[in-house]
Amino acid sequence: MSRKIPEEKYQKTFSCQFRRWLEGAKDPFAGEVEMQKQAAFAESQEARERREQDEKLLNTKVYDLENNFEVRIFRRFYKVFSVLFCIFLVAMLLVAVSDLPVFGHAENPVNNEVAERYIEKGLEETGAVNIVTGMILDYRAFDTLGESHVLFIATCTVLILLRRDGEKEQALDEDNDRIHEPKDDVILQTAARILVPPIFLFGIYIILAGHLGPGGGFSGGAVIGAGLILYLNAFGFARTERFFTARTYRRMSFCALACYSLAKSYSFYTGANHIESVIPLGTPGAILSSGLILVLNICVGVVVAGTMYTFYVMFRKGGY
Amino acid sequence: MAFVQNFPFLSIILSLFSGPLCAVLDGKWARRVNGAVIAIIGILSVFVLKNVIPAGQPYVYRMGHFSAPWGNEIRVGVLEAFMACFFCVIMLLCMMGGIRERETEIEESKQNLYYVMVNLLLCSLLALIYTNDLFTAYVFVEINTISACGLIMIRQTGRTFEAATRYMIMSLLGSGLLLLGICYLYAVTGHLLMSNIREQVQLLAAGGQHHISLMVALGLMSVGLAIKSALYPFHAWLPDAYGYSTLSSSAILSSLVSKGYIFLLIKIFCRVIGFDVVTESKVVNVLFVFGIIGMIMGSWSAIKEKNLRRMIAFSSVAQIGYIYMGLGLATEAGIVASIYHVLSHAATKSLLFVAASGLSDASGGSDRYADITGAGFRNKLAGTAFLVGSLSMVGMPMFSGFISKLFFAQAAVGHAHKMLPTVIALAISTILNAVYFMKTVIRIYTPMGAYDAVKGDGTGKADGIGKTDGTGKADGIGKTDGTGKADGIGKADGTGKADGIGKRDGTGKTDRAEENGAGSERSASDWQEVGRTGRQVVIWEQPAKSAALICFILLNLILGLNSDPIMRLIQGGIEMFD
């Protein structure tokens, strides 16, 4: 029996490594992944004393329990009343629900001419095969315009609350940046390398096909946002900040929302003044069809993806 | 369709567009854009008003190519246009009054976000005023809630974070109840458009079907909006939110945000459910009772309060009580009186907030009751403005508050069961108002010399030590937070925030400690101990604030002396609701 390759070379071949891994002789990632164990939470004696002291001060000075009659009464009755109130509310809502028309019945007031026209003429009037998209982005586009601004303003509020700017704090951020997760985790990075492109592609597909099938800007944007978060976790802030910062987010969402507002202003204005819109509806089923819906879906998708990512970054680091 | 009729839609879109625009501009430009947008929308609303008054009837403006029950639409009547115009004026004056406070209290890099919030808040108010669709109203209620939170916590101190959290929880509870109510209503009527719901509700009420779910829906929507506009038992979030946020935020929150919800509730009563159904239900009686309790309890809390701005905030609770009392009367006269009080309260409360900040400018930046002694002499314009605001709130003739109280009394007189409680509550509440406002007015017009006699009598030192303790505690809390972060519980606990909490808790505690222990003499010697010096503030030191104060005073006088045309306008608007 002669070996075709020497022992040393054989050790490095995939089949040998695989066999040894299968037999449990070797962990291929040993020594290559640096994992830090999270320190157990231990409160020092000093900290505990201080906490107890704070608690005591809070009770005696801030709430002034001795003299503050209202707080004492409130604390005593709060639990009882909250339970009673919840029971009352639940009972009331249940009674009201039992009074509502039976769910799903064909003659319910909900199944009126409004729903009928959405279902029967939705395709013809909006050009969208997906009636839901046609409803939210064409029939009731004003509501959705408000809704996408809700996302934007929620992000702005999180920015107000959590963004930190001082130089000293930024230095601290650099230190803190990756303390809590493994550095250069090969498993995560490999998985991310494989997964992130398909996730992005899938998100883009959902957005672009929103008027043709299930999907749309909100769901597709959420998928892309999840992909961005995975990428960030695998490769760290240094990589993502090269292409995505708070400034990028604000410009991006401004462009998307401005595009949305302007496009919809055009259709609101022409609609209200009974002017024929020049935007063609196209053939239903084609990718370039259903008028403005495709553009609006892209705008919404951009805003949602940015919002998800910004939320994550703000809560994790407080700035980017 | 005349071009003017596009203006309501244009003003909504303009304010919506300028929100994201401000996010990409820097603070200075964002401020200019914001001012320009508010002014332009105000002017547009004037044109709308001039167009819609002679027409004598409202018109609907469909948003898009599909008409009413399928697409969205807005509805423009006299009252809507007038409210939009009025809200723009108040908002512009509030923003003018608080320019310097915003510059000092808000971080440089977050200035532009403030204007994002204000622009979108204006947009949501306009949409709430004009909308003819319940679900659109809900969407813009969300924008309103979130932007109000942002306005509260942009001044980064522990107190405002606490207030914003409280506001968020209460307000989201209110939104949730409103949404539940809308869902119930949709399930029994099958519509979201206000006029269609009304037709269906009339049919249901006539046939007696689904009575329970209708009443529950009405109750849920009323309670939801009552929570959001701080009716008495739900007012716990209010004093902190108004008392510690930056000046223009507190003025806008007290005079516009809560009023937007009240206007929506009036619309729901008159346009969605139909007034006769509302009158038959017992919901109005509940609102009436809580309104009356609020009038008295709010004033009572204001009397006990030792901090000027918190006192004004508690006074808001009482005034919201007035408005709900008017709604609870469930007559057209009552609703007209309520709307008039919305106007007069909006004009007066923001005047009081701006004047109070002028008084504390003249007292070393302190809001505490003891420190503003004699401030009326040091800042004459703010003193005069505070006097005007106080007299208006108390209900002196010539000022706006008098007219609305008169209307309330007139509306109550014809009422079978509610006349006596209304008139008694008005009398008691007026006396209580007079107690705390006149006390403050006397305080700001008492010369410092009156307190010189008691200075340095030894007790003051004890207080001084108390204060040092206060800061000590604050440090402790600050540090605890610090350790929390070092332990790695969460990076989101910013140092900035932790520091803020520490600092602010310290001051908070100081305030309380003094409130508990200190009588007026001791507070007077406090003045000496702290070393806070009052200074003369001249009118042209802060031209924007002075101009805003003068405009507010004029507005108050206009509302007080020229009530007839406004009253007729409101009545015409209410009739157009049908």
Contacts between the chains, C-beta under 8 A, distances in Angstrom:
chain1	res1	chain2	res2	distance
A	38	B	488	7.8
A	39	B	488	7.5
A	41	B	487	6.3
A	41	B	489	8.0
A	47	B	480	7.1
A	47	B	483	5.6
A	50	B	476	5.9
A	50	B	479	7.3
A	50	B	480	5.9
A	51	B	480	6.2
A	53	B	476	7.1
A	54	B	473	7.6
A	54	B	476	6.0
A	54	B	477	5.9
A	54	B	480	6.3
A	57	B	473	5.5
A	57	B	476	8.0
A	57	B	509	7.7
A	61	B	473	7.4
A	61	B	509	5.4
A	61	B	512	6.6
A	61	B	513	6.2
A	62	B	505	7.8
A	62	B	508	7.0
A	62	B	509	5.8
A	62	B	512	6.1
A	64	B	512	6.8
A	64	B	516	6.0
A	67	B	516	6.8
A	92	B	216	6.3
A	93	B	180	7.4
A	93	B	216	7.3
A	95	B	212	6.2
A	95	B	216	7.6
A	96	B	184	6.2
A	96	B	212	5.7
A	96	B	213	4.8
A	96	B	216	3.8
A	96	B	217	7.7
A	97	B	213	7.9
A	99	B	210	5.9
A	99	B	211	7.7
A	99	B	212	4.1
A	99	B	213	4.5
A	99	B	216	7.9
A	100	B	184	7.0
A	100	B	187	4.9
A	100	B	188	6.5
A	100	B	210	7.2
A	100	B	213	5.3
A	101	B	187	6.5
A	101	B	188	6.8
A	101	B	210	7.5
A	108	B	187	7.8
A	108	B	190	7.1
A	109	B	187	7.5
A	109	B	188	6.2
A	109	B	189	5.7
A	109	B	190	3.5
A	109	B	200	6.7
A	110	B	186	7.0
A	110	B	187	6.6
A	110	B	190	4.6
A	111	B	190	7.3
A	112	B	190	4.5
A	112	B	191	7.4
A	113	B	69	7.2
A	114	B	69	4.9
A	114	B	70	6.2
A	114	B	190	7.2
A	114	B	191	6.9
A	117	B	70	5.8
A	118	B	70	7.2
A	125	B	65	8.0
A	125	B	66	7.2
A	138	B	64	7.1
A	138	B	66	7.7
A	139	B	64	7.3
A	139	B	66	5.4
A	139	B	70	5.4
A	139	B	71	5.3
A	140	B	71	6.6
A	140	B	72	5.6
A	140	B	135	7.8
A	141	B	63	7.3
A	141	B	64	5.9
A	141	B	72	7.4
A	142	B	63	4.4
A	142	B	64	7.2
A	142	B	71	8.0
A	142	B	72	3.9
A	142	B	136	6.2
A	143	B	72	6.3
A	143	B	133	7.9
A	143	B	135	6.1
A	143	B	136	5.5
A	143	B	139	5.2
A	145	B	16	7.1
A	146	B	16	8.0
A	146	B	124	8.0
A	146	B	127	7.0
A	146	B	136	6.9
A	146	B	139	3.9
A	146	B	140	5.6
A	146	B	142	7.8
A	146	B	143	6.3
A	147	B	139	5.7
A	149	B	16	6.2
A	149	B	19	6.6
A	149	B	20	7.9
A	149	B	120	6.3
A	149	B	123	7.7
A	149	B	143	6.0
A	150	B	139	6.9
A	150	B	142	5.0
A	150	B	143	5.6
A	150	B	146	6.7
A	152	B	19	7.2
A	152	B	20	6.2
A	152	B	23	7.9
A	153	B	19	7.1
A	153	B	116	7.1
A	153	B	117	7.1
A	153	B	120	5.2
A	153	B	143	6.0
A	153	B	146	5.1
A	153	B	147	5.6
A	153	B	150	7.2
A	154	B	146	5.6
A	156	B	23	6.6
A	156	B	113	5.2
A	156	B	116	5.2
A	156	B	117	6.9
A	156	B	150	6.4
A	157	B	117	7.7
A	157	B	146	5.6
A	157	B	147	7.6
A	157	B	149	5.8
A	157	B	150	4.2
A	157	B	153	7.8
A	159	B	110	7.5
A	159	B	113	6.1
A	160	B	110	5.7
A	160	B	113	5.3
A	160	B	117	8.0
A	160	B	150	5.4
A	160	B	153	6.4
A	160	B	154	5.3
A	161	B	153	6.1
A	161	B	161	7.8
A	161	B	497	8.0
A	162	B	492	6.0
A	162	B	494	6.6
A	162	B	497	7.9
A	163	B	109	7.7
A	163	B	110	7.3
A	164	B	494	4.8
A	164	B	495	7.3
A	164	B	496	5.1
A	165	B	107	6.8
A	165	B	109	5.0
A	166	B	496	6.8
A	168	B	495	7.9
A	169	B	494	7.0
A	169	B	495	5.7
A	169	B	496	6.4
A	172	B	495	6.8
A	173	B	491	7.8
A	176	B	491	5.4
A	179	B	488	6.7
A	180	B	488	6.3
A	180	B	491	7.9
A	250	B	20	7.9
A	250	B	23	4.6
A	250	B	24	5.3
A	251	B	24	5.7
A	253	B	20	6.2
A	253	B	23	7.4
A	254	B	20	4.3
A	254	B	21	6.4
A	254	B	23	6.0
A	254	B	24	4.8
A	257	B	17	7.8
A	257	B	19	7.9
A	257	B	20	4.4
A	258	B	17	6.3
A	258	B	20	6.3
A	258	B	21	7.2
A	261	B	13	6.0
A	261	B	16	5.9
A	261	B	17	4.7
A	262	B	17	7.8
A	264	B	64	7.9
A	265	B	13	5.1
A	267	B	64	5.7
A	267	B	65	6.7
A	268	B	9	6.1
A	268	B	13	7.6
A	268	B	63	4.8
A	268	B	64	5.6
A	269	B	6	6.7
A	269	B	9	7.4
A	270	B	65	7.3
A	271	B	62	6.1
A	271	B	63	7.0
A	271	B	64	4.3
A	271	B	65	4.0
A	271	B	66	7.4
A	271	B	71	7.6
A	272	B	1	6.6
A	272	B	6	6.9
A	272	B	9	6.8
A	272	B	61	5.3
A	272	B	62	5.4
A	272	B	63	7.0
A	272	B	64	7.8
A	273	B	1	5.2
A	273	B	6	7.3
A	274	B	1	7.4
A	277	B	65	6.6
A	314	B	492	7.6
A	315	B	492	5.1
A	316	B	491	6.1
A	316	B	492	7.1
A	317	B	491	5.8
A	318	B	491	6.4
A	318	B	492	6.2
A	318	B	494	5.1
